[in-house]
Amino acid sequence: MSDNGSTLTVDDLNLALRLLRRMFLRMFVIFALGIVASIVLNWISHQISEYGVYFAGTGLPEWGMMATLVIMFAELYWDGRKVGRILQDPLMMRSPATGFMSAPAVIAQKAAPLGMKPGPFLGPLRPIPNRRSFGRQRP
């Protein structure tokens, strides 16, 4: 298997990092709004009926949480495929949900030959500092 890391530019790697940061933010927002939506659905269902509204034996708040999970997995799959396409990583293209966990390591691995490393909290790429020895200096 050939390494396609040499065809990636710093801009491509920065784009992948930007997509990962946005994905983290979107997942948090979807989760928070899903919980709020479930609370609102619970209030609405108890306003309609004293014992709540049920579809297929499940109440409205549970349907809201299931919809939240489906939307979160769809977001993870969709953005994971985008990051995998940018990184040209076959694992992330086949299984974006599991490849999502290894994406920062893949980005760091492909940025190292370019002399770059990711910034803190998946920040933009920055140069790797040269390490100097504190002992005897060579001429």
CNS distance restraints for C-alpha pairs under 8 A (distance, minus, plus):
assign (resid   4 and name CA) (resid   8 and name CA) 7.30 0.50 0.50
assign (resid   4 and name CA) (resid  88 and name CA) 7.06 0.50 0.50
assign (resid   5 and name CA) (resid 110 and name CA) 5.35 0.50 0.50
assign (resid   6 and name CA) (resid 110 and name CA) 7.89 0.50 0.50
assign (resid   8 and name CA) (resid  12 and name CA) 6.10 0.50 0.50
assign (resid   8 and name CA) (resid  13 and name CA) 7.11 0.50 0.50
assign (resid   8 and name CA) (resid  87 and name CA) 7.35 0.50 0.50
assign (resid   8 and name CA) (resid 110 and name CA) 7.82 0.50 0.50
assign (resid   9 and name CA) (resid  13 and name CA) 6.52 0.50 0.50
assign (resid  10 and name CA) (resid  14 and name CA) 6.09 0.50 0.50
assign (resid  10 and name CA) (resid 111 and name CA) 7.31 0.50 0.50
assign (resid  10 and name CA) (resid 114 and name CA) 7.72 0.50 0.50
assign (resid  10 and name CA) (resid 125 and name CA) 7.41 0.50 0.50
assign (resid  11 and name CA) (resid  15 and name CA) 6.08 0.50 0.50
assign (resid  12 and name CA) (resid  16 and name CA) 6.32 0.50 0.50
assign (resid  12 and name CA) (resid  86 and name CA) 6.53 0.50 0.50
assign (resid  12 and name CA) (resid  87 and name CA) 7.51 0.50 0.50
assign (resid  13 and name CA) (resid  17 and name CA) 6.27 0.50 0.50
assign (resid  13 and name CA) (resid  86 and name CA) 7.79 0.50 0.50
assign (resid  13 and name CA) (resid  87 and name CA) 7.21 0.50 0.50
assign (resid  13 and name CA) (resid 107 and name CA) 6.43 0.50 0.50
assign (resid  13 and name CA) (resid 111 and name CA) 7.25 0.50 0.50
assign (resid  13 and name CA) (resid 125 and name CA) 7.70 0.50 0.50
assign (resid  14 and name CA) (resid  18 and name CA) 6.10 0.50 0.50
assign (resid  14 and name CA) (resid 124 and name CA) 5.62 0.50 0.50
assign (resid  14 and name CA) (resid 125 and name CA) 6.27 0.50 0.50
assign (resid  15 and name CA) (resid  19 and name CA) 6.20 0.50 0.50
assign (resid  15 and name CA) (resid  86 and name CA) 7.95 0.50 0.50
assign (resid  16 and name CA) (resid  20 and name CA) 6.27 0.50 0.50
assign (resid  16 and name CA) (resid  83 and name CA) 5.38 0.50 0.50
assign (resid  16 and name CA) (resid  86 and name CA) 6.51 0.50 0.50
assign (resid  16 and name CA) (resid  87 and name CA) 7.15 0.50 0.50
assign (resid  16 and name CA) (resid 107 and name CA) 7.80 0.50 0.50
assign (resid  17 and name CA) (resid  21 and name CA) 6.26 0.50 0.50
assign (resid  17 and name CA) (resid 104 and name CA) 7.71 0.50 0.50
assign (resid  17 and name CA) (resid 107 and name CA) 7.74 0.50 0.50
assign (resid  17 and name CA) (resid 122 and name CA) 5.97 0.50 0.50
assign (resid  17 and name CA) (resid 123 and name CA) 6.94 0.50 0.50
assign (resid  17 and name CA) (resid 124 and name CA) 6.83 0.50 0.50
assign (resid  18 and name CA) (resid  22 and name CA) 6.23 0.50 0.50
assign (resid  18 and name CA) (resid 122 and name CA) 7.77 0.50 0.50
assign (resid  18 and name CA) (resid 123 and name CA) 7.70 0.50 0.50
assign (resid  18 and name CA) (resid 124 and name CA) 7.62 0.50 0.50
assign (resid  19 and name CA) (resid  23 and name CA) 6.02 0.50 0.50
assign (resid  19 and name CA) (resid  79 and name CA) 7.20 0.50 0.50
assign (resid  19 and name CA) (resid  83 and name CA) 6.81 0.50 0.50
assign (resid  20 and name CA) (resid  24 and name CA) 6.28 0.50 0.50
assign (resid  20 and name CA) (resid  79 and name CA) 7.90 0.50 0.50
assign (resid  20 and name CA) (resid  83 and name CA) 7.49 0.50 0.50
assign (resid  20 and name CA) (resid 122 and name CA) 7.63 0.50 0.50
assign (resid  21 and name CA) (resid  25 and name CA) 6.39 0.50 0.50
assign (resid  21 and name CA) (resid 122 and name CA) 6.58 0.50 0.50
assign (resid  22 and name CA) (resid  26 and name CA) 6.00 0.50 0.50
assign (resid  23 and name CA) (resid  27 and name CA) 6.04 0.50 0.50
assign (resid  23 and name CA) (resid  75 and name CA) 7.63 0.50 0.50
assign (resid  23 and name CA) (resid  76 and name CA) 7.26 0.50 0.50
assign (resid  23 and name CA) (resid  79 and name CA) 6.75 0.50 0.50
assign (resid  24 and name CA) (resid  28 and name CA) 6.38 0.50 0.50
assign (resid  25 and name CA) (resid  29 and name CA) 6.24 0.50 0.50
assign (resid  26 and name CA) (resid  30 and name CA) 5.99 0.50 0.50
assign (resid  27 and name CA) (resid  31 and name CA) 6.09 0.50 0.50
assign (resid  27 and name CA) (resid  72 and name CA) 6.19 0.50 0.50
assign (resid  27 and name CA) (resid  75 and name CA) 7.48 0.50 0.50
assign (resid  27 and name CA) (resid  76 and name CA) 7.83 0.50 0.50
assign (resid  28 and name CA) (resid  32 and name CA) 6.16 0.50 0.50
assign (resid  29 and name CA) (resid  33 and name CA) 6.01 0.50 0.50
assign (resid  30 and name CA) (resid  34 and name CA) 5.86 0.50 0.50
assign (resid  30 and name CA) (resid  68 and name CA) 6.95 0.50 0.50
assign (resid  30 and name CA) (resid  71 and name CA) 7.63 0.50 0.50
assign (resid  30 and name CA) (resid  72 and name CA) 6.68 0.50 0.50
assign (resid  31 and name CA) (resid  35 and name CA) 6.37 0.50 0.50
assign (resid  31 and name CA) (resid  68 and name CA) 6.74 0.50 0.50
assign (resid  31 and name CA) (resid  72 and name CA) 7.46 0.50 0.50
assign (resid  32 and name CA) (resid  36 and name CA) 6.40 0.50 0.50
assign (resid  33 and name CA) (resid  37 and name CA) 5.97 0.50 0.50
assign (resid  34 and name CA) (resid  38 and name CA) 6.13 0.50 0.50
assign (resid  34 and name CA) (resid  64 and name CA) 6.81 0.50 0.50
assign (resid  34 and name CA) (resid  65 and name CA) 6.35 0.50 0.50
assign (resid  34 and name CA) (resid  67 and name CA) 7.98 0.50 0.50
assign (resid  34 and name CA) (resid  68 and name CA) 5.20 0.50 0.50
assign (resid  35 and name CA) (resid  39 and name CA) 6.31 0.50 0.50
assign (resid  35 and name CA) (resid  65 and name CA) 7.00 0.50 0.50
assign (resid  36 and name CA) (resid  40 and name CA) 6.25 0.50 0.50
assign (resid  37 and name CA) (resid  41 and name CA) 6.02 0.50 0.50
assign (resid  37 and name CA) (resid  61 and name CA) 7.95 0.50 0.50
assign (resid  37 and name CA) (resid  64 and name CA) 6.61 0.50 0.50
assign (resid  38 and name CA) (resid  42 and name CA) 6.08 0.50 0.50
assign (resid  38 and name CA) (resid  60 and name CA) 7.41 0.50 0.50
assign (resid  38 and name CA) (resid  61 and name CA) 4.51 0.50 0.50
assign (resid  38 and name CA) (resid  62 and name CA) 7.24 0.50 0.50
assign (resid  38 and name CA) (resid  63 and name CA) 8.00 0.50 0.50
assign (resid  38 and name CA) (resid  64 and name CA) 5.07 0.50 0.50
assign (resid  38 and name CA) (resid  65 and name CA) 6.25 0.50 0.50
assign (resid  39 and name CA) (resid  43 and name CA) 6.33 0.50 0.50
assign (resid  39 and name CA) (resid  61 and name CA) 6.67 0.50 0.50
assign (resid  40 and name CA) (resid  44 and name CA) 6.12 0.50 0.50
assign (resid  41 and name CA) (resid  45 and name CA) 5.99 0.50 0.50
assign (resid  41 and name CA) (resid  60 and name CA) 5.80 0.50 0.50
assign (resid  41 and name CA) (resid  61 and name CA) 5.50 0.50 0.50
assign (resid  41 and name CA) (resid  64 and name CA) 7.23 0.50 0.50
assign (resid  42 and name CA) (resid  46 and name CA) 6.29 0.50 0.50
assign (resid  42 and name CA) (resid  52 and name CA) 7.53 0.50 0.50
assign (resid  42 and name CA) (resid  60 and name CA) 6.29 0.50 0.50
assign (resid  42 and name CA) (resid  61 and name CA) 5.24 0.50 0.50
assign (resid  43 and name CA) (resid  47 and name CA) 6.22 0.50 0.50
assign (resid  44 and name CA) (resid  48 and name CA) 6.30 0.50 0.50
assign (resid  45 and name CA) (resid  49 and name CA) 6.23 0.50 0.50
assign (resid  45 and name CA) (resid  52 and name CA) 4.71 0.50 0.50
assign (resid  45 and name CA) (resid  53 and name CA) 5.07 0.50 0.50
assign (resid  45 and name CA) (resid  60 and name CA) 6.69 0.50 0.50
assign (resid  46 and name CA) (resid  50 and name CA) 5.34 0.50 0.50
assign (resid  46 and name CA) (resid  51 and name CA) 6.27 0.50 0.50
assign (resid  46 and name CA) (resid  52 and name CA) 4.59 0.50 0.50
assign (resid  46 and name CA) (resid  53 and name CA) 7.20 0.50 0.50
assign (resid  47 and name CA) (resid  52 and name CA) 7.70 0.50 0.50
assign (resid  48 and name CA) (resid  52 and name CA) 6.98 0.50 0.50
assign (resid  48 and name CA) (resid  53 and name CA) 7.26 0.50 0.50
assign (resid  49 and name CA) (resid  53 and name CA) 6.43 0.50 0.50
assign (resid  52 and name CA) (resid  59 and name CA) 6.96 0.50 0.50
assign (resid  52 and name CA) (resid  60 and name CA) 7.93 0.50 0.50
assign (resid  53 and name CA) (resid  59 and name CA) 5.83 0.50 0.50
assign (resid  53 and name CA) (resid  60 and name CA) 6.37 0.50 0.50
assign (resid  54 and name CA) (resid  58 and name CA) 5.18 0.50 0.50
assign (resid  54 and name CA) (resid  59 and name CA) 4.30 0.50 0.50
assign (resid  54 and name CA) (resid  60 and name CA) 6.31 0.50 0.50
assign (resid  55 and name CA) (resid  59 and name CA) 6.29 0.50 0.50
assign (resid  55 and name CA) (resid  60 and name CA) 7.42 0.50 0.50
assign (resid  58 and name CA) (resid  62 and name CA) 6.44 0.50 0.50
assign (resid  58 and name CA) (resid  63 and name CA) 7.02 0.50 0.50
assign (resid  59 and name CA) (resid  63 and name CA) 6.54 0.50 0.50
assign (resid  60 and name CA) (resid  64 and name CA) 6.19 0.50 0.50
assign (resid  61 and name CA) (resid  65 and name CA) 6.33 0.50 0.50
assign (resid  62 and name CA) (resid  66 and name CA) 6.17 0.50 0.50
assign (resid  63 and name CA) (resid  67 and name CA) 6.11 0.50 0.50
assign (resid  64 and name CA) (resid  68 and name CA) 6.19 0.50 0.50
assign (resid  65 and name CA) (resid  69 and name CA) 6.28 0.50 0.50
assign (resid  66 and name CA) (resid  70 and name CA) 6.25 0.50 0.50
assign (resid  67 and name CA) (resid  71 and name CA) 6.16 0.50 0.50
assign (resid  68 and name CA) (resid  72 and name CA) 6.13 0.50 0.50
assign (resid  69 and name CA) (resid  73 and name CA) 6.17 0.50 0.50
assign (resid  70 and name CA) (resid  74 and name CA) 6.11 0.50 0.50
assign (resid  71 and name CA) (resid  75 and name CA) 6.12 0.50 0.50
assign (resid  72 and name CA) (resid  76 and name CA) 6.15 0.50 0.50
assign (resid  73 and name CA) (resid  77 and name CA) 6.03 0.50 0.50
assign (resid  73 and name CA) (resid  97 and name CA) 7.94 0.50 0.50
assign (resid  74 and name CA) (resid  78 and name CA) 5.96 0.50 0.50
assign (resid  75 and name CA) (resid  79 and name CA) 5.98 0.50 0.50
assign (resid  76 and name CA) (resid  80 and name CA) 5.65 0.50 0.50
assign (resid  76 and name CA) (resid  96 and name CA) 7.16 0.50 0.50
assign (resid  76 and name CA) (resid  97 and name CA) 6.19 0.50 0.50
assign (resid  76 and name CA) (resid 100 and name CA) 7.92 0.50 0.50
assign (resid  77 and name CA) (resid  81 and name CA) 6.12 0.50 0.50
assign (resid  77 and name CA) (resid  95 and name CA) 7.95 0.50 0.50
assign (resid  77 and name CA) (resid  96 and name CA) 5.43 0.50 0.50
assign (resid  77 and name CA) (resid  97 and name CA) 5.96 0.50 0.50
assign (resid  78 and name CA) (resid  82 and name CA) 6.54 0.50 0.50
assign (resid  78 and name CA) (resid  96 and name CA) 7.94 0.50 0.50
assign (resid  79 and name CA) (resid  83 and name CA) 6.25 0.50 0.50
assign (resid  80 and name CA) (resid  84 and name CA) 6.06 0.50 0.50
assign (resid  80 and name CA) (resid  92 and name CA) 6.56 0.50 0.50
assign (resid  80 and name CA) (resid  93 and name CA) 7.62 0.50 0.50
assign (resid  80 and name CA) (resid  96 and name CA) 4.57 0.50 0.50
assign (resid  80 and name CA) (resid  97 and name CA) 6.66 0.50 0.50
assign (resid  80 and name CA) (resid  99 and name CA) 7.42 0.50 0.50
assign (resid  80 and name CA) (resid 100 and name CA) 6.00 0.50 0.50
assign (resid  81 and name CA) (resid  85 and name CA) 6.02 0.50 0.50
assign (resid  81 and name CA) (resid  92 and name CA) 6.34 0.50 0.50
assign (resid  81 and name CA) (resid  93 and name CA) 5.36 0.50 0.50
assign (resid  81 and name CA) (resid  96 and name CA) 5.63 0.50 0.50
assign (resid  82 and name CA) (resid  86 and name CA) 6.31 0.50 0.50
assign (resid  83 and name CA) (resid  87 and name CA) 6.13 0.50 0.50
assign (resid  83 and name CA) (resid  92 and name CA) 7.54 0.50 0.50
assign (resid  84 and name CA) (resid  88 and name CA) 5.69 0.50 0.50
assign (resid  84 and name CA) (resid  89 and name CA) 5.19 0.50 0.50
assign (resid  84 and name CA) (resid  90 and name CA) 7.08 0.50 0.50
assign (resid  84 and name CA) (resid  91 and name CA) 7.63 0.50 0.50
assign (resid  84 and name CA) (resid  92 and name CA) 4.66 0.50 0.50
assign (resid  84 and name CA) (resid  93 and name CA) 5.14 0.50 0.50
assign (resid  84 and name CA) (resid  96 and name CA) 7.25 0.50 0.50
assign (resid  85 and name CA) (resid  89 and name CA) 6.79 0.50 0.50
assign (resid  85 and name CA) (resid  92 and name CA) 7.87 0.50 0.50
assign (resid  85 and name CA) (resid  93 and name CA) 6.54 0.50 0.50
assign (resid  87 and name CA) (resid 107 and name CA) 7.53 0.50 0.50
assign (resid  88 and name CA) (resid  93 and name CA) 7.97 0.50 0.50
assign (resid  89 and name CA) (resid  93 and name CA) 6.40 0.50 0.50
assign (resid  90 and name CA) (resid  94 and name CA) 6.20 0.50 0.50
assign (resid  91 and name CA) (resid  95 and name CA) 5.97 0.50 0.50
assign (resid  91 and name CA) (resid  96 and name CA) 7.31 0.50 0.50
assign (resid  91 and name CA) (resid  99 and name CA) 5.94 0.50 0.50
assign (resid  92 and name CA) (resid  96 and name CA) 4.47 0.50 0.50
assign (resid  92 and name CA) (resid  97 and name CA) 7.68 0.50 0.50
assign (resid  92 and name CA) (resid  98 and name CA) 7.39 0.50 0.50
assign (resid  92 and name CA) (resid  99 and name CA) 4.50 0.50 0.50
assign (resid  92 and name CA) (resid 100 and name CA) 6.86 0.50 0.50
assign (resid  92 and name CA) (resid 103 and name CA) 7.92 0.50 0.50
assign (resid  95 and name CA) (resid  99 and name CA) 6.02 0.50 0.50
assign (resid  96 and name CA) (resid 100 and name CA) 5.66 0.50 0.50
assign (resid  97 and name CA) (resid 101 and name CA) 7.49 0.50 0.50
assign (resid  98 and name CA) (resid 102 and name CA) 7.44 0.50 0.50
assign (resid  99 and name CA) (resid 103 and name CA) 6.12 0.50 0.50
assign (resid 102 and name CA) (resid 106 and name CA) 6.25 0.50 0.50
assign (resid 103 and name CA) (resid 107 and name CA) 6.12 0.50 0.50
assign (resid 104 and name CA) (resid 108 and name CA) 6.17 0.50 0.50
assign (resid 104 and name CA) (resid 122 and name CA) 7.45 0.50 0.50
assign (resid 105 and name CA) (resid 109 and name CA) 6.03 0.50 0.50
assign (resid 106 and name CA) (resid 110 and name CA) 6.17 0.50 0.50
assign (resid 107 and name CA) (resid 111 and name CA) 6.02 0.50 0.50
assign (resid 107 and name CA) (resid 118 and name CA) 7.77 0.50 0.50
assign (resid 108 and name CA) (resid 112 and name CA) 6.11 0.50 0.50
assign (resid 108 and name CA) (resid 116 and name CA) 7.98 0.50 0.50
assign (resid 108 and name CA) (resid 117 and name CA) 5.80 0.50 0.50
assign (resid 108 and name CA) (resid 118 and name CA) 6.28 0.50 0.50
assign (resid 109 and name CA) (resid 113 and name CA) 7.77 0.50 0.50
assign (resid 110 and name CA) (resid 114 and name CA) 7.67 0.50 0.50
assign (resid 111 and name CA) (resid 115 and name CA) 6.63 0.50 0.50
assign (resid 111 and name CA) (resid 116 and name CA) 5.22 0.50 0.50
assign (resid 111 and name CA) (resid 117 and name CA) 5.92 0.50 0.50
assign (resid 111 and name CA) (resid 118 and name CA) 7.88 0.50 0.50
assign (resid 111 and name CA) (resid 125 and name CA) 7.94 0.50 0.50
assign (resid 112 and name CA) (resid 116 and name CA) 5.36 0.50 0.50
assign (resid 112 and name CA) (resid 117 and name CA) 6.20 0.50 0.50
assign (resid 115 and name CA) (resid 127 and name CA) 5.84 0.50 0.50
assign (resid 115 and name CA) (resid 128 and name CA) 5.74 0.50 0.50
assign (resid 116 and name CA) (resid 125 and name CA) 5.92 0.50 0.50
assign (resid 116 and name CA) (resid 126 and name CA) 5.30 0.50 0.50
assign (resid 116 and name CA) (resid 127 and name CA) 4.33 0.50 0.50
assign (resid 116 and name CA) (resid 128 and name CA) 5.22 0.50 0.50
assign (resid 117 and name CA) (resid 125 and name CA) 5.33 0.50 0.50
assign (resid 117 and name CA) (resid 126 and name CA) 5.54 0.50 0.50
assign (resid 117 and name CA) (resid 127 and name CA) 6.20 0.50 0.50
assign (resid 117 and name CA) (resid 128 and name CA) 5.97 0.50 0.50
assign (resid 118 and name CA) (resid 122 and name CA) 6.03 0.50 0.50
assign (resid 118 and name CA) (resid 123 and name CA) 5.96 0.50 0.50
assign (resid 118 and name CA) (resid 124 and name CA) 5.86 0.50 0.50
assign (resid 118 and name CA) (resid 125 and name CA) 4.40 0.50 0.50
assign (resid 118 and name CA) (resid 126 and name CA) 6.25 0.50 0.50
assign (resid 119 and name CA) (resid 123 and name CA) 4.28 0.50 0.50
assign (resid 119 and name CA) (resid 124 and name CA) 5.53 0.50 0.50
assign (resid 119 and name CA) (resid 125 and name CA) 5.68 0.50 0.50
assign (resid 119 and name CA) (resid 126 and name CA) 6.30 0.50 0.50
assign (resid 133 and name CA) (resid 137 and name CA) 7.42 0.50 0.50
